[in-house]
Every structure is written in structure tokens, then in C-alpha cells.
């Protein structure tokens, strides 16, 4: 049914539910019949482009009132179909017919390969001439079972292999007419994309099998010999001629390589729809065990080239195609942008516009959206006209004009229209000018606070039009008026004041420190200064001679304690000290340079001990090293208290004396 407006017929209003009429010759006309009535009404001579044809055939759509079918090239209306060789738009000239029969009845029990189906084969038909208890079996080029492998019997049906669909059938169980009932069949339209192997599974007496298929020819071989040189075929088998295929089970295996190349699994398709491509992996296998081995075991010179296979050739689902947004309808403020929305669908490598109804299940994107390029602005006069730039003649008056946004902010002049900008300057006429000297009033103050000084004023010569002629005033008559005169600031009274010198450098290289400056008392008389005693300025507040200063933060440093007393008085002892990393405020830190860390241990008293040591001659005080350094061993008290150290010192002195 469809939503179609009510129609008038013979002064009657038909208010019914309409049904679209399908199956007419005019498959792209919109012809409907009201439900429950027997008349037809043509609503439109042609439906919208992209509407499915009335024949309900998949991928047939109406374009320009014509029902166009999708060709094998994925293009609507191309009319291309695949020939018997599987070539899109071909003329059956790129392949040959290959036929043969397998008649050997002496094969033993088990699986026996009777035929290799090469890549590119089409119109494949393998038929058992008479029903038997044997079974046809099919394997892929990699040895993977497709039909009736591994001693199993598969049911009749469709099986995918070599890029095509094989139809496997066998006669039903029951009584058979003598010599009339054919046996099992395997057929496929092709073309195959990989080599396949046909086997017969022997159970009892073997009957004959026939097979036919076509093979794609290489143009290179056609040019050289005129023959289709594909996979090797049995002797005596020629095109368009039946021939017996000798059994291959009696061939000695030693004459054939153990490791051979076979085509494996397909790679992932490059596209999920709309025709992608995939490649079949080439693997090296043991022909006896069908096990994969490392590829270096096979002859690299015979490795087949990867073959590209089409995949996912079904059309992609429809989608909304969005065009580019148009410019905003306004140059400032709020406006609208628009874009074109189309329902499209990919057929093969081509995207075609289809009826929007196909995208009905998808959310339709917005065709319009608000836009706001920028805030609108306008010119605003912010000041009144100024006075004329000259006292006489023609001058200029000016005023301030600014560009202001609708938010009240001053913005760049480019944001406002230059065509609408108010005039910023205008001419002004101040009457004719007379060439003469013009001068200002004298300054109010004398240049000196006391004693003699000067006062100044500006003097200029102006000619006609208010133009300045310079200081000489050639055009002006008479002598130039004076621009300075003497003045007196009154008697000078000596005053005292503190004089501050410049600040010195900070007293630290980092962190917080202080800096100083010189403060002296001076006596000022007019413009003369003399140094006075500080008491002369005691009534004045003295500026501070010191102020804090702050430099970059100090880095942490290594701090050490004094070395400890040597652990031995002779024979090499050890001294230790504490080493700490501290910040400027003496806090523990870990950021000190480890490479410059002071040693916390050193050797001491490395002199050898006397071989004639007195057990009673020992150091009884902890500071015997200092006793020796202070040369206190001459006193009996220290000589006894620090017997060992004093004895060692004496031995060193005696040894040095003897060595001289």
C-alpha cells in the first residue's frame, strides 16, 4: 500500500487505500489500484530516480523512467554479463573446453586422485556415469577436505571451495533401473581462484567418471603457440575431444618433489562491501603428509605469484551523503548555512544517488545550521570637532571616530564598513593671515629659586596661511622679539639636606642579603653644594643606608664536621666525619651534586708500628695525636699518658735523623 492522495472519478471522491501495481511492463511507472476495486490509475509516468524496479529484482533501479540492471562490472545499465569463461563482457574466446574420462578399474581401496582442477576453470561438471558404492571427493590445493574427506560421507548440498560454489549430488537409495541411473555429480559455475584436487573413494568395483571444464588462457601463450598452456594435462587429452585419463597412482613418488607449493587461506578482504580484493597465501607443504613446512624447503623458482580475487562484491548499504556547508547568509550576527543531503549507494566502484526511502532507517543529517561569523559593529563619533589647526588661513578640524561592536567594545576599524565611516577631518577657514611675529607669555617662574635666573617665551614668525617661517623670520618685518629675559629668585639662604649615593652590590651571591649606600649631609647655597657635618642635618629624617636585597635562590651545599680522632696511632688508622646536604636555611636536602660530595673517611697514622712494642706502652687518652702535634711528649706526664704515640713520634724523628 502507499500514501497517495484521494482522486475524483465521475464526480465521486474515492477515499480508499491504494496498492502499487507490480509486474507491469512499464516497471518504472507508478500505476496503482485502490484496494477492493478493479480499476487502475497511473499516478506518474515515471518514479523518482533510484526507486527499485517493479520486478523486485535485487539491484535493479529506475533511472530516467527506465529499469536498469546492474551489470557484472557493477555499473547500472551497462548490460555486461559474464561469458562461459567467467570474463565480464567477454566473448567466450579466452578459454577452451577440456573433457576426459577415468576408466581404470584396477585402483586399490582408498582415495585416488584422478584430476587437478586448475585456477580459472569455469562450467565444471564431474559426473559418475553409473551409480556405484564409491564416492567423489574434493580437496583444496592445500590438502584441506571440501567434500567426503577423512573417510567421512557428506550430505548432498552446496560447498564453497576455490572461490566458487560446488553443488554435490548423489542418487537416492533404492531400486535403480538397469543402466539408467547415473551416479554422483559435482558441478560449479566457476571461475576457480585456486587449484582443486578431485579424488574417488574406492569401496568396490570402480565405474567410469567423466569430467568437463573450461580454462582461462594466458594471452602470452596464445601468441607464442596458439595453444592454451595452463596446468599440465594427461597425454592425449586435447580440446573438444574425449580422451582417457591414465591413472596416476602408479607414478613413482621419488620422481616428484617431496615439498611443493600450495595455495592456502585467503587474506582478509580489503573492503566490507562494494567489491574488495583478497589474496590467497602460498605455503610450502610436504606432499606426503600435507603438513606445512618452512618455505625454504620448496623451490623458490616455482613459487606461484599471489593472485588477486574479488570479494564482498555485494552493494554497500545506502548512506546519507552530505555536501559542503554554504557560506553564512549574513556577514555578521546570526544567520543560516545550508548543504545538500543525498541518499547514495555504492554499486561496484561507483556511487549512485538513490531514492531517499532507501535511507529511511538512517538518521537524516541536518540540511541547515545556525552560523555566527562575527559580532556586528558600527561607527561611533566619540568627540566633538576640535579647534582649527591654524589661527588664520585654511586649516583642519578633527574629531575621533571609532568602530564599536554591538556589545559596546571598541574593535579594529576593519570590522566596520569603510564606506559608512563618518568624516574624521574637515577644512576650516580662519580668515586671511598677516605676516608678523607671534609670541607667548613669559613663563611664570624664574629658572633659579634664588639669585639670578632667566624667564622664557616662544617667538615665531607666521606668514600668510599660518605657515611657520623659522627662527630667522626673513618674511617678518622688524627685529625678532626677545625670547628670554633676566630674573632674580631673591636672596639665597643656605639650606642643609641629606645626599644619598647609589646603592651598592648585594653582599651575597644568592638568596637574601643587604646592600648599602652612602648618606652625607650637604649644604646647598644657590646651585653650589658643600659637605657638612652630619649634625647639621640632625633635624632632618635621615634616609636608611641599608636595604634588603634578594637574588636567585641559593642551591643546597655540602656541609662537613671536623675529622674524628685517628682510630690508630700507627699502622694506618681511619678518620671519619659527617657530610650533610643542607639548604640556605640549613634544612636537609638531596639536590647536592654527588660528584662534588666531600669524602667522609680518610686514612691516618700510616707510619708502621715499632716491632718492639711494650704491652704497657699504650695511649690512655683520646687526644694523643694532638699531644704529639703540640710536642708535649717531652713532659713525663704526657709521655706516660700517650706512651704509644710519643714512642712512634720519637721513632719517626730518629729514623729521619739516621736517614740524613
SULWO-V729403 format. One record per residue. N is the residue number from 1. PSI is psi in radians with two decimals (* if undefined). Layout:
N:PSI, N:PSI
This chain:
1:2.83, 2:2.73, 3:1.73, 4:2.42, 5:2.70, 6:2.60, 7:2.70, 8:2.24, 9:2.05, 10:0.88, 11:0.27, 12:2.51, 13:2.08, 14:1.93, 15:1.48, 16:3.06, 17:2.16, 18:2.62, 19:2.24, 20:2.32, 21:2.15, 22:2.78, 23:0.17, 24:2.84, 25:-0.68, 26:1.44, 27:-0.21, 28:0.23, 29:2.65, 30:1.63, 31:2.19, 32:2.76, 33:2.28, 34:2.37, 35:2.21, 36:-0.04, 37:2.92, 38:0.21, 39:2.83, 40:2.65, 41:2.24, 42:1.95, 43:-0.58, 44:2.50, 45:-0.49, 46:2.53, 47:3.02, 48:2.55, 49:2.39, 50:-0.16, 51:2.36, 52:2.53, 53:2.81, 54:-0.14, 55:-0.03, 56:0.36, 57:2.27, 58:2.46, 59:0.14, 60:2.14, 61:2.77, 62:2.27, 63:2.06, 64:0.54, 65:0.05, 66:2.52, 67:2.00, 68:2.32, 69:2.65, 70:2.14, 71:3.06, 72:-0.25, 73:0.07, 74:0.15, 75:2.30, 76:2.32, 77:0.10, 78:-0.47, 79:0.14, 80:2.38, 81:2.84, 82:2.37, 83:-3.06, 84:-0.24, 85:-0.03, 86:0.18, 87:2.26, 88:2.08, 89:0.22, 90:2.99, 91:0.55, 92:0.32, 93:0.09, 94:0.23, 95:2.93, 96:2.75, 97:2.29, 98:2.17, 99:2.79, 100:2.90, 101:2.57, 102:1.95, 103:0.00, 104:2.27, 105:0.14, 106:0.23, 107:2.52, 108:3.14, 109:2.46, 110:-2.85, 111:2.33, 112:2.16, 113:2.23, 114:-0.21, 115:2.44, 116:2.11, 117:2.01, 118:2.88, 119:2.55, 120:0.04, 121:2.46, 122:2.92, 123:0.92, 124:2.31, 125:1.92, 126:2.10, 127:2.31, 128:2.07, 129:-0.52, 130:2.46, 131:2.48, 132:2.94, 133:0.01, 134:2.95, 135:2.50, 136:2.47, 137:2.57, 138:2.33, 139:2.70, 140:2.99, 141:-0.38, 142:0.06, 143:0.07, 144:2.32, 145:2.41, 146:-0.89, 147:2.30, 148:0.74, 149:2.95, 150:0.65, 151:0.37, 152:2.72, 153:2.01, 154:2.66, 155:2.75, 156:2.62, 157:-2.90, 158:2.42, 159:2.34, 160:2.27, 161:2.46, 162:0.51, 163:0.18, 164:3.09, 165:2.10, 166:2.37, 167:2.02, 168:2.24, 169:2.70, 170:2.71, 171:2.67, 172:2.63, 173:2.50, 174:-3.14, 175:2.50, 176:2.57, 177:2.50, 178:2.07, 179:0.10, 180:-0.56, 181:2.11, 182:2.79, 183:-2.50, 184:2.72, 185:2.58, 186:2.15, 187:2.66, 188:2.51, 189:-0.50, 190:-2.94, 191:2.61, 192:2.63, 193:-0.04, 194:2.82, 195:2.43, 196:2.71, 197:2.24, 198:2.29, 199:2.78, 200:2.30, 201:1.93, 202:2.20, 203:-0.89, 204:-2.59, 205:2.33, 206:2.30, 207:2.95, 208:2.69, 209:2.53, 210:2.69, 211:2.58, 212:2.57, 213:2.87, 214:2.68, 215:2.49, 216:2.37, 217:2.55, 218:2.27, 219:-0.56, 220:-0.79, 221:-0.61, 222:-0.74, 223:-0.59, 224:-0.83, 225:-0.20, 226:0.03, 227:2.74, 228:1.71, 229:1.61, 230:-2.36, 231:2.60, 232:2.41, 233:2.80, 234:2.69, 235:2.51, 236:0.01, 237:1.95, 238:2.96, 239:2.48, 240:0.59, 241:2.24, 242:2.48, 243:2.67, 244:2.32, 245:1.97, 246:2.57, 247:2.52, 248:0.03, 249:-0.30, 250:0.10, 251:2.37, 252:2.28, 253:-0.39, 254:-0.39, 255:-0.09, 256:2.57, 257:2.52, 258:-0.67, 259:2.18, 260:2.78, 261:2.38, 262:2.66, 263:2.31, 264:-2.48, 265:2.75, 266:2.54, 267:2.97, 268:2.47, 269:2.47, 270:-0.20, 271:2.60, 272:-0.27, 273:2.99, 274:0.38, 275:1.78, 276:-2.87, 277:2.69, 278:2.79, 279:2.61, 280:2.27, 281:2.51, 282:2.09, 283:2.70, 284:2.21, 285:2.76, 286:2.05, 287:-0.31, 288:-0.65, 289:-0.18, 290:0.41, 291:2.44, 292:2.39, 293:3.03, 294:2.49, 295:-0.31, 296:-0.22, 297:-0.40, 298:2.79, 299:2.03, 300:-0.42, 301:-0.43, 302:0.11, 303:2.17, 304:2.61, 305:2.52, 306:2.38, 307:2.30, 308:2.36, 309:2.40, 310:2.65, 311:2.78, 312:0.96, 313:-0.03, 314:2.60, 315:2.59, 316:2.71, 317:2.67, 318:2.74, 319:2.73, 320:2.15, 321:2.16, 322:2.24, 323:-3.09, 324:2.46, 325:2.41, 326:2.99, 327:2.74, 328:2.55, 329:-0.25, 330:2.76, 331:-0.32, 332:2.82, 333:-2.83, 334:2.29, 335:-2.78, 336:2.45, 337:2.59, 338:2.76, 339:2.74, 340:2.38, 341:2.17, 342:2.53, 343:2.10, 344:2.78, 345:2.44, 346:2.19, 347:1.89, 348:-2.22, 349:0.30, 350:2.37, 351:2.22, 352:2.46, 353:2.27, 354:3.08, 355:2.43, 356:-0.37, 357:-0.45, 358:-0.41, 359:0.28, 360:-0.51, 361:-0.14, 362:2.61, 363:2.11, 364:2.21, 365:2.75, 366:2.38, 367:-0.24, 368:2.73, 369:2.60, 370:2.66, 371:2.66, 372:1.48, 373:-0.79, 374:2.96, 375:2.38, 376:2.60, 377:2.84, 378:2.84, 379:2.49, 380:2.27, 381:2.02, 382:-0.30, 383:2.84, 384:3.01, 385:2.46, 386:3.04, 387:2.82, 388:2.55, 389:-0.16, 390:2.75, 391:-0.38, 392:2.86, 393:-2.73, 394:2.19, 395:-2.75, 396:2.48, 397:2.65, 398:2.86, 399:2.81, 400:2.28, 401:2.25, 402:2.75, 403:2.15, 404:2.34, 405:2.91, 406:-0.24, 407:-0.06, 408:0.09, 409:2.48, 410:2.22, 411:3.08, 412:2.54, 413:-0.40, 414:-0.34, 415:-0.27, 416:2.73, 417:2.17, 418:-0.48, 419:-0.53, 420:0.12, 421:2.26, 422:2.71, 423:2.31, 424:-0.51, 425:2.67, 426:2.76, 427:2.60, 428:2.45, 429:2.04, 430:0.30, 431:2.96, 432:2.59, 433:2.56, 434:2.25, 435:2.17, 436:2.97, 437:2.31, 438:2.47, 439:2.78, 440:3.10, 441:2.78, 442:2.62, 443:2.62, 444:-0.48, 445:2.63, 446:2.64, 447:-0.34, 448:2.40, 449:-0.39, 450:2.67, 451:-2.97, 452:2.55, 453:-2.86, 454:2.73, 455:2.62, 456:2.81, 457:2.82, 458:2.36, 459:2.15, 460:2.71, 461:2.09, 462:2.30, 463:-3.02, 464:2.36, 465:0.04, 466:0.27, 467:2.41, 468:2.36, 469:0.07, 470:3.14, 471:-0.49, 472:-0.52, 473:0.90, 474:-0.65, 475:-0.33, 476:2.43, 477:2.64, 478:3.06, 479:2.53, 480:2.30, 481:2.65, 482:2.49, 483:0.07, 484:2.73, 485:2.77, 486:2.63, 487:2.88, 488:2.23, 489:0.10, 490:3.03, 491:2.51, 492:2.23, 493:2.21, 494:2.46, 495:2.64, 496:2.53, 497:2.74, 498:2.31, 499:2.22, 500:2.26, 501:3.11, 502:2.67, 503:2.43, 504:-3.09, 505:2.75, 506:2.48, 507:0.17, 508:2.68, 509:-0.29, 510:2.85, 511:-2.68, 512:2.41, 513:-2.77, 514:2.75, 515:2.65, 516:2.86, 517:2.77, 518:2.37, 519:2.05, 520:2.69, 521:2.20, 522:2.73, 523:2.21, 524:2.12, 525:1.86, 526:-2.07, 527:0.19, 528:2.49, 529:2.37, 530:2.59, 531:2.35, 532:2.96, 533:2.64, 534:-0.47, 535:-0.43, 536:-0.40, 537:0.26, 538:-0.43, 539:-0.15, 540:2.63, 541:2.13, 542:2.24, 543:2.71, 544:2.29, 545:-0.14, 546:2.48, 547:2.64, 548:2.65, 549:2.63, 550:2.10, 551:-2.97, 552:2.59, 553:2.48, 554:2.46, 555:2.66, 556:2.62, 557:2.83, 558:2.28, 559:2.47, 560:2.79, 561:3.11, 562:2.69, 563:2.48, 564:2.96, 565:2.49, 566:2.42, 567:-0.34, 568:2.63, 569:-0.26, 570:2.94, 571:0.44, 572:1.79, 573:-2.96, 574:2.38, 575:2.49, 576:2.81, 577:2.80, 578:2.42, 579:2.16, 580:2.56, 581:2.02, 582:2.60, 583:-3.12, 584:-0.54, 585:0.39, 586:0.64, 587:2.55, 588:2.45, 589:2.82, 590:0.23, 591:0.14, 592:2.69, 593:2.02, 594:-0.48, 595:-0.47, 596:0.23, 597:2.23, 598:2.66, 599:2.46, 600:0.09, 601:2.50, 602:2.80, 603:2.74, 604:2.82, 605:1.03, 606:-0.02, 607:2.51, 608:2.57, 609:2.67, 610:2.39, 611:-0.34, 612:1.19, 613:2.41, 614:2.19, 615:-0.49, 616:-0.18, 617:1.60, 618:2.74, 619:2.18, 620:0.07, 621:2.69, 622:-0.25, 623:0.61, 624:-0.47, 625:-0.73, 626:-0.58, 627:-0.75, 628:-0.76, 629:-0.59, 630:0.03, 631:0.80, 632:0.07, 633:-0.23, 634:-0.27, 635:2.41, 636:-0.62, 637:-0.89, 638:-0.53, 639:-0.58, 640:-0.76, 641:-0.57, 642:0.93, 643:-0.84, 644:-0.81, 645:-0.75, 646:-0.68, 647:-0.77, 648:-0.71, 649:-0.72, 650:-0.68, 651:-0.68, 652:-0.76, 653:-0.70, 654:-0.66, 655:-0.67, 656:-0.60, 657:-0.72, 658:-0.50, 659:-0.22, 660:*
